[in-house]
Amino acid sequence: MRYFIVDDDRASRMMLSNIINDCELGAVIGEAKNGLDAIPQILMMQPEFVLIDLLMPKLDGIETIERLQQNGFKGQFIMISQVVNKEMVAESYSKGIEFFIHKPINKVEVQMVLKRTTEQYLLRNSLQVIRQSLTNFDITDVTHTKKTAREHIQSILNDMGIVAEVGSEDIIKIIEQLLIEKHKIAPLPPLKEVYERVAMLTKNTPDEIVKESKAIEQRVRRTILAAMINLANLGIVDYTNSEFEYYTPRYFDLTDIRYLMNQIENNDQRKAKVNIKKFIQVLYSEIISKVD
């Protein structure tokens, strides 16, 4: 998930950003100290969630939300407030705000609220996809229905049990970026260049791009490791499991998966080797074969 923080208190912004990053809840893509500064940035970046202080100079939280909604912003809001005022809380609910984070900021509360909002967001999106699919479904034209590249990627990541991981969106954007340039890329460019291209979608300055590209690499590495662990667990339970049989030899080295299986069975906490390049290369090739 991508978050934008609006709060006139710099310490609060820093605490929220650190909690989100340290607990791997998503990525903070921007900050602002008041509503006027925040509005143009939020409309440009289109984050999934805006964490916004209720009481701020220039524009308070509710006024900022109203202006964003008037400009077509569809993201969700999480209100940050030290004031317990029934009228203001009621007005916040009327604007569609379902969750509050109370000041002083508490790490456990932030984790719980953001995890719950993420779960609701993913569930809501899944329901929208289902409704849209049912709306567009034509039983007389089933053979001509084609999935988008993003849907194919999400289906594969879902099979590996990592579609909800923070780095899954990075992986999707990497493949989408490669697909845009597929006629120019043979073989794939260095991963560092690909990370930078994806980082440029949300960052502007060279320093920001370099920092974000490094963050992308780490998120992708953790997500691929999660896929390896999921498949290793499947293999331990049932070596003939269909997902294990299909994805393990294609996307990973069998020796690495067997090593992980031994680690899991022996409760060994050492890190396993993650081959990002192979994973991206195989996924990219598979998506090309599905969308062509």
N, C-alpha and C positions, 0 to 999 in steps of 0.2 A: 504494500500500500504506500501511496505517496501523500505526505502531510505538508501543510503550510501552517505556520504558527503566527498568530497575531496577538501581541501582548505588549503593553507599554513598559513592562518590567523586564529588563534584559536578563536578570537572573532567572526568572520564570521561563523565558524562552530557552535559555541554555539548559536548564534542568530537564525540560520536556524533550529537547533535542537529544540530550545525552541518554535519557531513558529509552527513547525510541531506537536509537542506534545501538546502545549496549545490549538491549533485550531483543534485538533483531526483529522489531515489530514492523519495520518498513523503512522508508527513506524520507528525511526532511528535505524538501526541495526548495524551500524559501521561508523567509521570516520578515515581519514588518512590525514596527512599534505603534502603528495606529491604522485605523480603517482606511483613511484616504490613501496612504501609501500602499496598503495591501490590495485594494480592489483591482488596479490594472495588472498587478503581478499575478493574482489568482486567476483572473480572466484569461491571461496569456498561458499560464502553466497548467490550468485545469487539474488540480490535485483531486484525489478521491475524497480526502478529508481536510477540513479546515478547523484547527483548534483555535478558538477565538475568545479573548477576554471579554467579559460582560461590560465592565466599566473602563473606558479609555477616553483620552482627550480627542477633540476634533469630531470623531464619530464613535459612538459606543458600539458594542457588539451587535445589538439588535438592528441598529440603523445600517451597519455595514452589511449584515446578512440581507436586509431588504434590498439594498442597492445591487448586491451581487445577483440576487434572484431576479430582479428586474432586468438585468443584463443577460439573463439566460443561463447563469451558472447552475449546474445540476448536481454538484458535489454535496457531500454531507457535512454537517457542522457539529462540533463538540464544544460546548460552552465551558469556559473556565471562569469560576466566580468565587469571590470571598464573601459576597453579600448573599444572605438568605432572605429573599424578599418574595413573598407569595405572588404579588402582582407581576413582578419581572419574570419570575419562573414561569408563570402562566402564559405570559406573552412569548417567552422563548419557545414553549411547547407549541404555541399557535403558529410559529414560524417553521415548525418541523424538526426542532431540536429535541432529540430523545435522550441524550446523555450529557451529564455534567461532570467536570473534574473540579474538585474543591481546592481552594487555597487555604493553608499552605499545601504545596504540591506533595503528594505521597506516591512513592514509586509503585507500591503494590496496587493502589487505586488506579493509577495511570495504566499499568499493565492490564488490569482486569477490564477497564473500560475500552481500551483500544482493541483487545482481543474480541470482546463482545461485538463491537461495532464492525470489526473486520468480518466476523462470522455472519452478521446480518447482511453486510454488503455482498459477500460472496453468494449467500443464499438468495438475496434479491436478484442478483445478476443471473443466477441459474434459472430462477423462475421466469425472468424476462426472456431468456433464450428459449425456454420451453414454450412460452406463450407465442413468441415470434415464430418459432418453428411450426406450431400448430396453426397459426394464422396463415403462414405461407405454404402449408402442406397441401399438395394436390395429388390425390391418390392416382389420378390418370397420368401423372407425369413424374412418377417416382424415379424412373431410370435416369431422368435428366437433372435431378437434384444434386448439386455439388457443394461440398464443404469449402469454406474459405481456408487459406493457409493457417490462419490463427486457430481455427477450430481443429484442424488436423494436429497442430502442435499441442494444443491443450489436451486433446484426446490421448496423445502419446504420454505427455507428462502426467496425466491422470492415471494411466495404466501403471506408471512407475511410482505413483503415490506422492508426487511432488508438485501438483498443480497449485496447491495453496502455499507453497514455500515462497519466501520473499524474493528469491532469485529467479523464480519461474517467469516473471514478467520480463526480466532482463534477457533470459534465454529466448523468449518469444520475439522481443525487439531485435535481438541479434540475427535471428533467422529471417525476420521480415526485412531487415536491412540488407542481408545477403541476397535475398530474393529480388530486391529492387535492382541490384547490380549483377544479377546472375549471368548476364551475357558478357560481363567484363571479368568475371572471377573464375579462373581455372588455372591452378588450384586456388583454394581459399587464401586470402591475405593473412598476414600475421594477426594473431588474436588481439595484440595491443592496438592495432589500427582499427579493428572491428569495435573494441570497447570504446575507443575514442569517438567513433562515428555515432555510436548509440548515446554516449555522454553528451554529444553536441545537440541532441534533441531537446535537452532540458537545461544545458549550461551554455554560457556565452564566453566567458574569459578563459584564456589558456590555462590558468591555475585551477579554475573550477573544473575544466574538462579533464585535466590530468588527475585531479583528486577523485572525481566521479568515476573515471575509467578504472582506477584502482579499486574503488568500492564495488563496482560492477563485477570485476574479476573475483573478489572475495565472496560476493553473494552467489555468483554462479558456481564457484568451487564448492561452497557449503551445500548448495541445492543438489549438485550432481552427487556429492558424497551421500546425501540423504537418499537419493535414488539407489545408490549402491547398497546402502544398509537395508533399505526396504526389500530389494531383490535378494540379498543374502539371507534375510529372515524368511522370505518365501521359499528359498532353496532348502533351508534347514527343515522347514515344516513339510515341504513336498517338492522333491527334486523334479517332478514332472509337471509342476505348475505351468500353465500356458504362458503367463507373463514372464516367468523366470526363464523358460526355454526360449522364448522369442527375443527378449531384450538383452539378456546377459551376454550371449556370444556376439551380438551385433554392436552394442554400444560400449562394451567394456572388455577388458582382458580377463579371461576366465581365472587366471592365476590370482588376480587381484580380488575377485569375488570370493574365490575359495579361501584366500587369506582372511578376508573379512568374516566369512562364515566361521572360521576357526577362532577368530578373535571374539566373536559374539558367544560362541559355545564355551570358551574358556574365560569369559569376562575380562578380556585383555583390552586396555584402553588406549593402546598406541594408535596413531593415526594411519589411515590407509592411503595409498597412492591414488590421486585423482587425475585422470587424463582428460582435461577439458577439450583439447583439440580434437581428439577422436570422437568424443560425444557430439560436439557441434558439427563435425564433418558428416557423421552418420545421420544425424537428425536432419541436416540441411539436404543431404542426398535423398532421404526418404520423403521429405516434404516436396521436393521438386518432382519426384516420381508420382506423387499423389495429385498435385495441382496442374501438371502439364496435360 
